[in-house]
Amino acid sequence: MIEYRIERRSGVSTYQQIVQQTKQALRLGVLQPGDKLPTAREVVEQTAINPNTVLKAYRELEREGLVEPRPGLGTFVRRSLARPEAAADGPLRAGLVEWVDEARTAGLDREDISALMASVLEQRFRSGVTGSTGTTGGAGNAKGTGPADPAA
């Protein structure tokens, strides 16, 4: 069962954090169709948030067709967002784990890695580039490159 972690200083609304974490669990295959989400009461006990916040998040997930409430039983996952390529034991994840380990060895901390990843994602998706760039992309040279120019 999923356990929600609420970051109060993140700048992201609490209900949106629940939606995002649920979608992430669906993408990673942690939640599968038929799985039951924690009840609003369980989430409130775990996170000390308002039950209406949990219900708002669950309603949004329901509107998106990801979950369905079953009166008297709870809220259940309707469909997965998982892709085989992103599986916890898949080669893409293994490569990303290796890259993160290289980045940490190169001296980058969590925030550095997150900023670098966000920058590269933004740049690659904005430009519509797919496939390999022909470089190994090791983290050893990542520290000195800095984030991509947002004006580019």
C-alpha positions in Angstrom: 0.0 0.0 0.0 1.2 3.5 -0.8 2.3 5.8 2.0 2.0 9.5 1.2 4.8 11.9 2.3 3.7 15.5 2.5 6.4 18.2 2.0 4.8 21.3 3.6 7.5 23.6 2.3 7.5 22.4 -1.3 5.2 25.0 -2.7 2.9 22.3 -4.1 -0.5 22.0 -2.6 -1.1 19.0 -0.4 -3.9 17.5 -2.5 -1.6 17.8 -5.6 1.2 16.0 -3.8 -1.2 13.1 -3.1 -2.2 13.1 -6.8 1.4 13.2 -8.0 2.6 10.5 -5.6 -0.3 8.3 -6.6 0.5 8.8 -10.3 4.2 8.1 -9.6 3.2 4.8 -7.9 1.0 3.9 -10.9 3.9 4.7 -13.3 6.4 2.6 -11.4 4.0 -0.3 -11.0 3.8 0.1 -7.2 0.1 0.4 -7.5 -1.8 -2.0 -9.9 -5.4 -2.2 -11.0 -7.5 -3.6 -8.2 -5.2 -2.3 -5.4 -6.9 -0.3 -2.7 -5.8 3.2 -1.8 -5.5 4.0 1.9 -8.7 5.5 3.4 -8.9 9.2 4.0 -8.8 8.4 7.7 -5.6 6.4 7.3 -3.9 9.2 5.3 -5.0 11.8 7.9 -3.5 9.6 10.7 -0.3 9.2 8.7 0.1 12.8 7.5 -2.0 15.0 9.8 -3.8 16.7 7.0 -7.5 17.6 6.5 -9.6 14.6 5.3 -11.2 16.9 2.7 -7.8 17.3 1.1 -7.5 13.6 0.7 -11.0 13.4 -0.7 -10.2 16.2 -3.2 -7.1 14.3 -4.4 -9.1 11.1 -4.8 -11.8 12.9 -6.7 -9.2 14.3 -9.1 -7.8 10.8 -9.7 -11.3 9.5 -10.2 -12.0 12.3 -12.8 -8.8 11.2 -14.6 -10.1 7.6 -14.7 -7.3 6.2 -12.5 -9.3 5.2 -9.5 -12.9 4.4 -8.6 -14.7 4.6 -5.3 -16.6 1.6 -4.2 -19.2 2.6 -1.6 -18.5 0.9 1.7 -15.3 -0.7 0.4 -12.9 2.2 -0.4 -11.1 3.6 -3.4 -9.5 1.2 -5.9 -7.1 1.6 -8.7 -8.8 1.3 -12.1 -5.8 1.4 -14.4 -2.1 1.5 -14.4 0.3 4.1 -15.9 3.2 1.6 -15.7 5.3 1.1 -18.8 7.6 -1.9 -19.0 10.6 0.3 -19.8 10.2 2.1 -16.4 9.8 -1.1 -14.3 11.7 -1.2 -11.0 13.9 -3.9 -12.5 14.2 -2.5 -16.0 17.4 -1.5 -17.8 16.4 2.2 -18.0 16.1 2.4 -14.2 19.4 0.5 -13.8 21.1 3.1 -16.1 19.6 6.0 -14.2 20.7 4.5 -10.8 24.2 4.2 -12.2 24.1 7.8 -13.5 22.9 9.1 -10.1 25.7 7.1 -8.4 28.2 8.7 -10.7 26.8 12.2 -10.1 27.0 11.7 -6.3 30.6 10.4 -6.7 31.3 13.6 -8.7 30.2 15.6 -5.7 26.6 16.6 -6.7 24.0 16.6 -3.9 20.3 15.8 -4.2 19.4 19.4 -5.2 22.2 19.5 -7.8 21.1 16.3 -9.4 17.4 17.3 -9.3 18.2 20.7 -10.9 20.4 19.0 -13.6 17.8 16.4 -14.4 15.0 19.0 -14.6 17.1 21.2 -16.8 17.9 18.3 -19.2 14.3 17.1 -19.2 13.1 20.6 -20.1 15.7 21.1 -22.8 15.1 17.7 -24.4 11.3 17.8 -24.3 11.2 21.4 -25.4 13.4 20.7 -28.5 11.5 17.4 -29.2 14.8 15.5 -29.4 14.6 11.7 -29.1 17.2 9.0 -29.1 20.9 9.1 -28.3 23.1 12.1 -28.6 26.1 9.9 -29.3 27.7 10.8 -26.0 28.1 8.6 -22.9 26.7 11.3 -20.7 28.7 10.3 -17.7 28.2 12.4 -14.6 32.0 13.1 -14.3 31.6 16.1 -16.5 28.2 17.2 -15.3 29.3 19.4 -12.4 31.1 22.0 -14.6 28.4 22.2 -17.3 25.7 23.9 -15.1 22.0 24.1 -16.0 20.9 24.6 -19.6 20.2 28.2 -20.6 16.4 28.6 -20.3 16.5 31.2 -23.1 18.0 28.7 -25.5 
